[in-house]
C-alpha cells in the first residue's frame, strides 16, 4: 500500500478480489489507499474517518463505528485475528455483513457490475442540480435510498434475514453521508454517476481523494498516545460522573449496587424525607415541662457513641458535597430523619420557641409541680434531639483517669413517641420511639471514615475540636485517636459478621440479623452482645467474640407509662427487679464497664452507670403509691407518668370520638379483652383485680401472662434469655447461685458450669454485681440502698415454667402502633382481623397516622419510599423471616369450634363491630 502523501495516479490494473463485495472498500483498494488483503483496524478506521469529512468528536465516533463493524465483518471465528492483524477485505463474501442477494445486486459474486441494476437504482431517484456544475443529473436522497432498500428486501422474500434492515443502515446511507452532494442542512443526494464510477472503475470522486490525502495516517506511536489520552480523559470523565452521582444522588447509586458488597457500605444509609411540620404538641401526661425536658436529656451514664461528646458535635454528616460543606451530624433536622424528636436547648425561652418544639400547648391550663429541680440538672446546650445526653465528670472505671465528656442515649431515646397527621406532630412520653438506631450507627461510623479519608474534612474537624491555632503535633495525635476508633469499629463489624456466619440458632438455623428498621430494636440480644462480648473486648479480654449472637428478635419499643407498678415490665415477663431492669438497659446502651483483671481487683465491676439517676427516672415514672391516695374516697389511681389521651381536641373532625360506638365497644371489650388485659384502669374492677398482689408495704400488678404455646405470636423474644448461652472468664467469678443468697429466690439460680451459663442468669448476676459495686464505691447508706433497690422486688427468675408473654392493661393503646410485641401488625384494625388475613409486609419511616384504623394504613403492593424500612414476614426466598411472624393473638373462632392455639377470641361479626371496639380503645 502507498502512503497517501505519495499516492500515484489511479491505476485500474490494481486487482480487487471478487470476495470483497463492498463498493466503498473496493474503491479504497482500487485507489491504493489500503491493501487488498488484511488491513489493520487502525489503518482502516482512520482512512474511512478521513474520507467522511467529519471532525472532532464526530470523527472519533466514526472511527469507533468503523472499528466495530470491521471487527465482525469476517465472522465470529475471525475476531481474534481481526483484533491482532486486521480485517480481511478479500474474505468478506459470505460473512456476517454479506446480504447474499438481498441487497442491490449491482455487483455479482464474480465481481462484475450489472448495469441493469444500476439503472434500477436510478429508477428510485430523480433529477438533482449538481452544486458544482449547475447541471442536472440523476440521484437519490435519503428517503429514496430507504425506499430502494425496502424494495430490495421485498424482492429477496424469504431469503432476507431479520437483521438485514440493521445492516442496511451501514451501507447506502453511509455512502450518501460520505459521497453525497449538497450541503448538510439542505437536501443531500447520491449521484448515480458517482455510484457507477465507484462500481465500474473502483474510483472515488476527486473530493473524496482530497479528504484522504489531506489527512495523513497517524503512526503507531501517535495512535497509542492518542488512545492513552482518550482513555485517561474517559477515566477522569467517568470518575467525575461517579463523584457527582455519589454526591448528588447517593440513594440512586446505592440502589444499583450489590446490597452486600463493600461499595454499598461506603455510601450513607438512605433516610426518609421529613415533611414540613405545621405544628407540634406534647400531650399532657402528669409531668411538668421541666420534668419532661429533664427526662429527655438526663444522662444515665452511657457512652453510646464511640467518640467523645466534643468529637460527635464536630463530625460532619456522611455526605459528599462538591460545591458546599455537608451539614453537621448533630443537626437536629438531620437526626430527625432517623426518627428522633427535636428538642429545645432549654425550656427557659420565649413562648414562640417553646411552641415550635411543642412545649407551649394552647390547651394546657395548669402545670403539675416540678420534681426534677431537686436532681442534677440536664442540659441540652447543643440542641440535640430527645434522648441524647451529655455525660460529664467521666472517669475511666479501670484506670481512674478523668475522661472527656461522652455522649449517650437515654431512656427517652427509645421510650418517647410521636405520630404525624397532616403536618401536625403529636408527641408523648413513655411511648414507642419511631427511630432506626441501626442506620444511626452506620451513619456515625461512616462519618468517622469520611472525616479520616475525604480531603479537607479532617482539617475542619480538627479546627472545631482543637481550634484553628492547634499545632501539627496535636492534629496528628487527634487523627491517630480518631483512626484507632475507626479501625476498632471496622474490626468489630468484621468479627461480628464472621462469628454470626459460623453460629446456629438454638433450633439449628443459620444465624442472621433480622432488619430492625424504624420503631423496632432487638434490645435483649444487643445487651448480651455488649456486656458479654464488646465490654470484654474493650477491657482487653480476648476470645469472647464467641458470645455474640445475631440480632434476630427485634421488638417494638414497649410503652412504659404505669409500668413501675407492674411486677414484670418486659414483654416476656422476665425481670422483676426495677434497678436490674434499668441498669441492664444502661449497660446495653454502652455504659463504661471494667471487666479487666489487669488492674487492682477492687476496680472490677466499676462502671459509669449512674444508679442514682436511674432511681430518679424510675421515681418520676412511678409517682406516688396509688393505694395511699391523699383522698381515700376517690379510690386508687396512678400518678407519675400517665398514658396519653386520644388527641381529638387538636386534630380535627376525623379524630372526634363517636359516643354511640364507644358504648357498643365498651361491651365488646368486656366480653373479648378484659379477661387478659383487665378492665380499664379507671374502673373499680381494675383496682380490685386478683392480679394485684402484696409487695412490701404496697402492691404490684402481676398482669396476665399467656404461654407461648397458647398465644402463638412470634416466639423469638420470649426465648432469648432462656435459650442463649454465654461464657464468662473465670476470674470474674460470676456465680449465679449468689442470686439465691442475695434474694432468697424460690427457683433454681445456679448454673451447671462455673463459666458457661444461661443468658438470663448471667445477665441478672452481672448487673447485680455492677449495681452493688456502684453503691459500695459511693458509700451509700443502708437505708438509701434499700430505697434504691426497692428490696421487695426480687432479682429472681420468673417462676413460670415455660416461655410466655405479658398482657398489659391497654391504657394508651392507641399510641403504641404497630402492634404485637414484634411490631408486626400495622393497626388495631388488622389486629382484630384473623391472623391469616393480616398484611405480610408494610413500610415504616415517616408515615402519617390513620385515626380510623388506629395505626398505619396499609395498601396492597405498597412500595416503600426512599429511606423507609420494610417490615416483611417472609424473605425474597418465600421463607419466614426470624422474628417477623404476624400470627397469633387471632380473633377467628367460629361458634361451636373448640379453642385452639393462637386463637384468643371469636371472629368479629363484621367491620362495624371491629370499629366499635376500636372506638372504645381510643378512650383508654
RALINVEN-V515849 format. One line per field, one symbol per residue. phi: phi as a letter, one per 40 degrees, with the letter a starting at -180 (. if undefined). psi: psi as a letter, one per 30 degrees, with the letter a starting at -180 (. if undefined). burial: + if it has 16 or more other C-alpha atoms within 10 Angstrom, else -. Layout:
BEGIN
phi: ???
psi: ???
burial: ???
END
This chain:
BEGIN
phi: .ccdcbccddbccccbcccbcccccccccccgcbccbcbdccccccccccccgcbgcccdcccccccccccbcchdcbccccccbhccccbccgcdcccfgcbcgcbcccgccbccccccdcccbacbccccbgcbacabcccccccdccccccccgcccccccdccccbbcccccccbcbgcccbcbbbccccccccccbfbcddccdcdcccbdcccccccccccccccccccccccccccccccbbccccdcccdcbccccccbcccbccbccccabacccbgbcccccccdcbcccgbbdccbcdccdccccccbcbcbaccccccddcccccchcbcaccaccbccccdcccgcbccccbbbcccbcccbccbbaccgccdgbbccbgcbccccgccbcdbbacbdccbbbbabbafgbbbbacgcccbcbccccccccccccccccbcdgccdccccccbhccccccccccccccccccccccccccccccccccbbbccbgcccacbdcgcgbacccccccccccbccccccgccgbccccbdcbbcbccccbcgcdcccbccdcfbbcccccdccccccccgccacbcccbdccccgcacdccccdccccccccgccccbccbdccgcacbgcccccdcccbbgccbccbdccdcccccccdcbbccbcgcdccbdccccccccbdagcabbccddbbddcccgcdcdccbdccccbbbbccccfcbcccdcccbfccbdbcccbcbbacddcccdcccdccccccccccfccdccdccccfdccccbcccdcadabcbcdccgdccbccbgccgcbcacdccccddcccdcaabbicbccbcccfibcbbcfccccdgcbbcacbcccgcccdgbcbcgfbbaccdgcccbdgbbaccccacdcccccdcccccc
psi: kkkefhkllkjffkkkkfgjfjeeeeeeeefgellfckkkeeeeeeeeeeffgllbeeeeeeeeeeeeeeegeglefgeeeeeeelkjfghfkfaffkghfgbfgeklfgglkjeeeeeeefffaaklkjfefflklklkaeeeeeeeeeeeeeefbffklffeeeeffgceeeeeeefllllegakkljkeeeeeeeeefhklleeeeeeeefilkkleeeeeeeeeeeeeeeeeeeeeeeeeeeefheeeeefflkfgleefffkkkkkkkjlkjelkkkkkggkleeeeeeefgkkghkiekglleeeeffklkikkkeglkllkffkeeeffffglkkklelghaleeeeeeggfikffkdlkllkeffflkljlhfghllkfkkkjlhkkkfefgkkllklklllefefhklllkjhfkkklklflklhljeeeeeeeeeeeeeeeefkkfeeeeeeeeefkfgkleeeeeeeeeeeeeeeeeeeeeeeeeeeeefglllfgglkklkkkeakglkieeeeeeeeegdeeeefggjlfgfffkkkighklkkkkgkgefgkekeleghekejeeeeeeeeeefghlkkjgkgflkfffkgklgkieeeeeeeeeeeealjfghkejffflklkbbklkkkkhfffgaeffkkjeeeeeeeeeeeeefefeegllkfgkeeefgkffklkjbgalljilkkkkefeeglkfeeffeeffkklklkeffhjjfffeeeefhkglkfklfkffklkeeeeeeeeeeeeeeeeeeefhkleeeeeeeeiffjlilkkfkflklkkjllgkgffggllllfghfkfleeffflkefflkfllkkbikkkjfefibkkklkgkkklkflkkkkflafgflkkkfgkgllhkjgklkfklklkfjfllkkeaeeeefeeeeefff.
burial: ---+-----------++++++++++++++++++++++++++++++++++++++-----+--+++-++-+++++++---+--++--++++++++--++++++++++++---+-++---+--++-++--+-+-------+++++-+++-++++++--+---+---+---+--+++--+++++++-----+++++-+++-+++++++---++-+++---+-------------------------+--++--++--+---------++++++++++------+++++++++++++++++++++++++++++++++++++++++-------++++++++++++++++++++------++++++++----------+-----+++--+++++++++--+++++-----+++++++++++++++++---+++++++++++++++++-+++++++++++----++-+++--++--------+--++--++-++---------++-++--+-------+++++++++++++++++++++++++++++-+--++++++++++++++++++++++++++++++++++++++++++++++++++++++-----+++++++++-+++++++++++-++---------++++++++++++---+---+-+---++-+++-++---+--++++++----++---++------++++++++++-+++++++++++++-++++++----+++++++----+---+++--++++++++++++++++++++++------------+++++++++++----+++++++++++++++++++++++++++++++++--+++++++++++++++++++++------+-+++++++-------+++++++++++++--------+++++++----++++++++++++
END
